[in-house]
């Protein structure tokens, strides 16, 4: 059944990417530094992250292991790449957040749960139900290039997160200007790293399913990066003038 529904789910994700991009150009998502009243009940950021990312681990695994191609070595390698990112995001990253981090509206968390559930069907379905990625795929130039790009993005994402998380010393509150790594060129290198990861995933899977996720990631993170960039410029008079928002030297 998933195989027959899969093309429609891919187009649904692409449609959501367009809707998300347009919406976020006009409304700044109310979490993190942009948190504000009027969005209903909220969760602690640690709980919110776990709730939001769980479908990307558990539902993704269920969809994957019920697929007829889940035993293929190429599919297993793609599973490993996926879980490398989402295992960290679900079970490690939330506990690195400071207890004083701002709360996340429940509606934001539930929206993320809905998207990650759809995305699990789309991308786990691609690599275990729709297409067989055999052991030969591991030596294909597309997989190698995609995996390397994914690894580069993963490194940039983690390095940037580590810099952000180290800005506040114990007992400190408020925001500071981050420096080091790709912060030399952009305000949100963590987002740039994540964009590279899912572009790499698109190449490594060579699929419209992967492309739909890369498009959604860009639709979600680029407006957020622009909002963050404007916030930095407004908040800090000495903010570096030559930094871009998310893509070095371009955007």
PyMOL commands that set and color helices and strands:
alter all, ss='L'
color gray80, all
select helices_A, chain A and resi 2-26+32-34+45-65+73-91+93-96+106-130+135-139+141-165+181-184+189-205+208-235
alter helices_A, ss='H'
color red, helices_A
select strands_A, chain A and resi 42-43+104-105
alter strands_A, ss='S'
color yellow, strands_A
deselect
rebuild
show_as cartoon
